[in-house]
């Protein structure tokens, strides 16, 4: 990968990470806090809910910044580093080009999502439904640029893949950021397993369908650069799944101890590597 492709992959990874975290914050609100309400101290649900909204707001701000950075990287690709800073270069890329027409959907979706999270953070009525809907919109808009562009089925699969990853990995990271209290984390992780399992199934199903769409032959997995990087991503994802299984066994009480926090952190690190690898994969031509 050249320098521009590497920069583009990094910006995409930031977009993915921000969106996953936003989906995770929604999942904490809609599922985990309600399911764990009996194990949390009085008043803590409201405070944790506000913290989840703050995490979602920060993620939305990162997503908007990454979308803006992506337009600049495209200008670097078209006009070089020295010419990328001019208003005309950015206008050509972001407004006048065909690429810009699709990018604008990402920018609008990110702005709407940021506004929805800001409204939710202030306790606005209907805030959480708004962030949920705008998060889906961001997922769809993100798929409009890249390998899925121009293919409605692929856009749908990418969207489902992203939402599944967010509900699994994004929720995991959100819980870690939500509270430093070990007992509160334990209470949330104890009710996380059903959501994690369903999300992982959605993630895997959409991922397999996408792989079949992009790869012409099974041998492309080891004879092409795209296939090799896809296998690397799958291997890392399997590591995340294995850590998740260990966590499920521990938090359901089958394994004694105070909680597999080192395994949780390992799962988070592997998930971060998967996000980075996804950014690299989107910059790799498929067969």
C-alpha positions as CSV (number, residue, x, y, z in Angstrom):
1,X,0.0,0.0,0.0
2,X,1.3,3.5,-0.8
3,X,1.1,6.4,1.6
4,X,-2.3,7.7,0.3
5,X,-3.9,4.3,0.5
6,X,-2.5,3.8,4.0
7,X,-3.9,7.2,5.1
8,X,-7.3,6.4,3.5
9,X,-7.3,3.0,5.4
10,X,-6.6,4.8,8.6
11,X,-9.4,7.3,8.1
12,X,-11.9,4.5,7.2
13,X,-10.8,2.6,10.3
14,X,-11.6,5.7,12.4
15,X,-15.0,5.9,10.8
16,X,-15.7,2.3,11.5
17,X,-14.6,2.6,15.1
18,X,-16.7,5.6,15.7
19,X,-19.8,4.0,14.2
20,X,-19.3,0.8,16.2
21,X,-19.0,2.7,19.4
22,X,-22.2,4.7,18.6
23,X,-24.1,1.4,18.0
24,X,-22.6,0.0,21.2
25,X,-23.8,3.0,23.2
26,X,-27.3,2.5,21.8
27,X,-27.2,-1.2,22.7
28,X,-26.2,-0.4,26.3
29,X,-29.2,1.9,26.6
30,X,-31.8,-0.4,24.9
31,X,-30.6,-3.7,26.2
32,X,-27.9,-4.0,28.8
33,X,-29.1,-1.3,31.3
34,X,-32.6,-2.6,31.3
35,X,-31.6,-6.2,31.6
36,X,-29.2,-5.4,34.5
37,X,-31.4,-3.0,36.3
38,X,-32.0,-5.4,39.2
39,X,-28.3,-5.7,39.9
40,X,-27.4,-2.0,39.8
41,X,-27.6,0.5,42.7
42,X,-30.6,2.9,42.7
43,X,-30.0,5.9,40.6
44,X,-27.1,4.3,38.7
45,X,-29.1,3.4,35.6
46,X,-29.8,7.1,34.9
47,X,-26.2,8.1,35.4
48,X,-24.9,5.2,33.3
49,X,-27.4,6.1,30.6
50,X,-26.1,9.7,30.5
51,X,-22.6,8.3,30.3
52,X,-23.6,6.1,27.4
53,X,-25.0,9.2,25.7
54,X,-21.7,11.1,26.3
55,X,-19.8,8.2,24.7
56,X,-22.1,8.2,21.7
57,X,-21.7,12.0,21.3
58,X,-17.9,11.6,21.3
59,X,-18.1,8.8,18.8
60,X,-20.4,10.9,16.5
61,X,-17.9,13.8,16.7
62,X,-15.1,11.4,15.7
63,X,-17.2,10.1,12.8
64,X,-17.8,13.6,11.5
65,X,-14.2,14.5,11.8
66,X,-13.2,11.3,10.0
67,X,-15.7,12.0,7.2
68,X,-14.1,15.4,6.7
69,X,-10.7,13.9,6.7
70,X,-11.7,11.4,4.1
71,X,-12.6,14.2,1.7
72,X,-9.2,15.7,2.3
73,X,-7.4,12.4,1.7
74,X,-9.3,12.1,-1.6
75,X,-8.0,15.6,-2.5
76,X,-4.5,14.4,-1.7
77,X,-5.0,11.5,-4.0
78,X,-6.3,13.7,-6.8
79,X,-4.1,16.8,-6.5
80,X,-1.1,15.8,-4.3
81,X,-0.3,16.9,-0.8
82,X,0.6,20.5,-1.7
83,X,-2.5,21.0,-3.8
84,X,-5.0,19.3,-1.4
85,X,-5.3,22.3,0.9
86,X,-6.9,24.7,-1.6
87,X,-10.6,25.4,-1.5
88,X,-11.0,24.6,-5.1
89,X,-9.4,21.2,-4.7
90,X,-11.7,20.3,-1.8
91,X,-14.7,21.7,-3.7
92,X,-13.9,19.7,-6.8
93,X,-13.6,16.5,-4.7
94,X,-16.4,16.9,-2.2
95,X,-19.0,18.7,-4.3
96,X,-18.3,18.5,-8.0
97,X,-17.1,14.9,-8.5
98,X,-19.1,11.7,-8.7
99,X,-17.2,10.5,-5.6
100,X,-18.3,13.6,-3.8
101,X,-21.9,13.0,-4.6
102,X,-21.7,9.8,-2.6
103,X,-19.5,11.3,0.1
104,X,-22.1,14.0,0.8
105,X,-24.5,11.3,2.0
106,X,-21.8,10.3,4.6
107,X,-21.3,13.9,5.7
108,X,-25.0,14.6,6.0
109,X,-25.6,11.4,7.9
110,X,-22.7,12.2,10.3
111,X,-24.1,15.7,10.9
112,X,-27.5,14.4,11.6
113,X,-26.1,11.7,13.9
114,X,-24.1,14.3,15.8
115,X,-27.1,16.5,16.3
116,X,-29.2,13.5,17.5
117,X,-26.5,12.5,20.0
118,X,-26.3,16.1,21.2
119,X,-30.0,16.2,21.7
120,X,-29.9,12.9,23.5
121,X,-27.1,14.0,25.8
122,X,-29.3,17.0,26.9
123,X,-32.1,14.6,27.7
124,X,-34.2,15.5,24.7
125,X,-37.5,13.6,24.1
126,X,-37.1,10.9,21.5
127,X,-33.4,11.3,21.6
128,X,-32.5,7.6,21.7
129,X,-34.8,6.5,18.8
130,X,-33.3,9.4,16.8
131,X,-29.7,8.2,17.4
132,X,-30.7,4.7,16.6
133,X,-32.2,5.7,13.2
134,X,-29.4,8.0,12.3
135,X,-26.8,5.3,13.2
136,X,-28.5,3.0,10.7
137,X,-28.3,5.9,8.2
138,X,-24.6,6.3,8.8
139,X,-24.1,2.6,8.3
140,X,-25.8,2.7,4.9
141,X,-24.0,5.9,3.9
142,X,-20.7,4.4,4.8
143,X,-21.3,1.5,2.4
144,X,-22.0,3.8,-0.5
145,X,-18.3,4.4,-1.1
146,X,-16.0,1.5,-1.7
147,X,-16.4,-2.1,-2.8
148,X,-20.2,-2.0,-2.2
149,X,-20.8,1.1,-4.3
150,X,-23.5,0.7,-6.9
151,X,-24.6,-2.7,-5.6
152,X,-27.7,-2.5,-3.4
153,X,-27.3,-6.0,-2.1
154,X,-23.7,-5.4,-1.1
155,X,-24.7,-2.1,0.5
156,X,-27.3,-4.0,2.6
157,X,-24.8,-6.7,3.6
158,X,-22.2,-4.1,4.6
159,X,-24.9,-2.3,6.7
160,X,-25.9,-5.5,8.5
161,X,-22.2,-6.5,8.9
162,X,-21.5,-3.1,10.5
163,X,-24.5,-3.1,12.8
164,X,-23.7,-6.6,14.0
165,X,-20.1,-5.6,14.7
166,X,-21.3,-2.5,16.6
167,X,-23.8,-4.5,18.7
168,X,-21.1,-6.9,19.7
169,X,-17.7,-5.1,19.8
170,X,-19.0,-1.6,20.1
171,X,-21.1,-2.7,23.2
172,X,-18.0,-4.4,24.7
173,X,-15.9,-1.2,24.4
174,X,-18.8,1.0,25.6
175,X,-19.1,-1.1,28.8
176,X,-15.4,-0.7,29.5
177,X,-15.6,3.0,29.0
178,X,-18.9,3.4,30.8
179,X,-17.8,2.8,34.3
180,X,-14.6,1.8,36.2
181,X,-16.7,0.0,38.9
182,X,-16.0,-3.7,38.7
183,X,-19.4,-4.8,40.1
184,X,-21.2,-2.6,37.6
185,X,-19.2,-4.0,34.7
186,X,-19.9,-7.5,35.9
187,X,-23.6,-6.8,36.1
188,X,-23.6,-5.5,32.5
189,X,-21.4,-8.3,31.1
190,X,-23.6,-10.9,32.8
191,X,-26.5,-9.9,30.5
192,X,-24.4,-9.2,27.5
193,X,-24.2,-12.8,26.2
194,X,-27.5,-13.1,24.3
195,X,-26.9,-9.8,22.5
196,X,-23.3,-10.8,21.7
197,X,-24.3,-14.1,20.3
198,X,-27.1,-12.7,18.1
199,X,-24.8,-9.9,16.9
200,X,-21.9,-12.3,16.2
201,X,-24.3,-14.5,14.1
202,X,-25.4,-11.4,12.1
203,X,-21.9,-10.3,11.7
204,X,-20.7,-13.7,10.5
205,X,-23.6,-14.3,8.2
206,X,-23.3,-11.0,6.4
207,X,-19.5,-11.4,6.3
208,X,-19.8,-14.8,4.6
209,X,-22.3,-13.5,2.1
210,X,-20.0,-10.6,1.3
211,X,-17.0,-12.8,0.8
212,X,-18.9,-15.0,-1.6
213,X,-19.9,-11.9,-3.5
214,X,-16.4,-10.6,-3.8
215,X,-14.4,-13.8,-4.3
216,X,-14.8,-15.7,-7.6
217,X,-13.1,-18.9,-6.4
218,X,-12.2,-20.4,-3.0
219,X,-8.6,-20.4,-4.1
220,X,-8.7,-16.6,-4.2
221,X,-8.4,-16.7,-0.4
222,X,-4.7,-17.7,-0.7
223,X,-3.8,-16.7,-4.2
224,X,-4.8,-13.0,-4.0
225,X,-3.8,-10.1,-1.8
226,X,-7.5,-9.4,-1.0
227,X,-8.0,-13.0,0.0
228,X,-4.9,-13.1,2.2
229,X,-6.0,-10.0,4.1
230,X,-9.5,-11.3,4.4
231,X,-8.2,-14.5,6.0
232,X,-6.1,-12.3,8.4
233,X,-9.3,-10.4,9.4
234,X,-11.2,-13.7,9.8
235,X,-8.4,-15.1,12.0
236,X,-8.5,-12.0,14.2
237,X,-12.3,-12.2,14.4
238,X,-12.1,-15.8,15.5
239,X,-9.8,-14.7,18.3
240,X,-12.4,-12.1,19.4
241,X,-15.0,-14.9,19.3
242,X,-12.8,-17.2,21.4
243,X,-12.3,-14.5,24.0
244,X,-16.0,-13.8,24.0
245,X,-16.7,-17.5,24.7
246,X,-14.3,-17.5,27.6
247,X,-15.9,-14.4,29.0
248,X,-19.4,-15.9,28.7
249,X,-18.2,-19.0,30.5
250,X,-16.8,-16.9,33.3
251,X,-19.5,-14.4,33.8
252,X,-22.2,-17.0,33.8
253,X,-20.5,-18.6,36.8
254,X,-19.0,-21.7,35.2
255,X,-15.5,-20.6,36.0
256,X,-14.6,-19.2,39.4
257,X,-12.9,-15.9,39.9
258,X,-13.5,-12.2,39.9
259,X,-13.9,-11.9,36.1
260,X,-11.6,-12.4,33.1
261,X,-10.6,-8.8,32.8
262,X,-7.4,-9.7,31.0
263,X,-9.4,-11.7,28.5
264,X,-11.8,-8.8,28.1
265,X,-8.9,-6.5,27.3
266,X,-7.5,-9.0,24.9
267,X,-10.8,-9.3,23.2
268,X,-10.9,-5.5,22.9
269,X,-7.4,-5.4,21.5
270,X,-8.2,-8.1,18.9
271,X,-11.4,-6.3,17.9
272,X,-9.3,-3.1,17.4
273,X,-7.0,-5.0,15.1
274,X,-10.1,-6.3,13.2
275,X,-11.3,-2.7,12.6
276,X,-7.8,-1.7,11.4
277,X,-7.7,-4.7,9.1
278,X,-11.1,-3.8,7.7
279,X,-9.8,-0.4,6.8
280,X,-6.9,-2.0,5.0
281,X,-9.2,-4.5,3.3
282,X,-11.4,-1.7,1.9
283,X,-8.3,-0.3,0.2
284,X,-7.4,-3.6,-1.4
285,X,-8.9,-4.5,-4.8
286,X,-10.9,-7.7,-4.8
287,X,-10.6,-10.3,-7.5
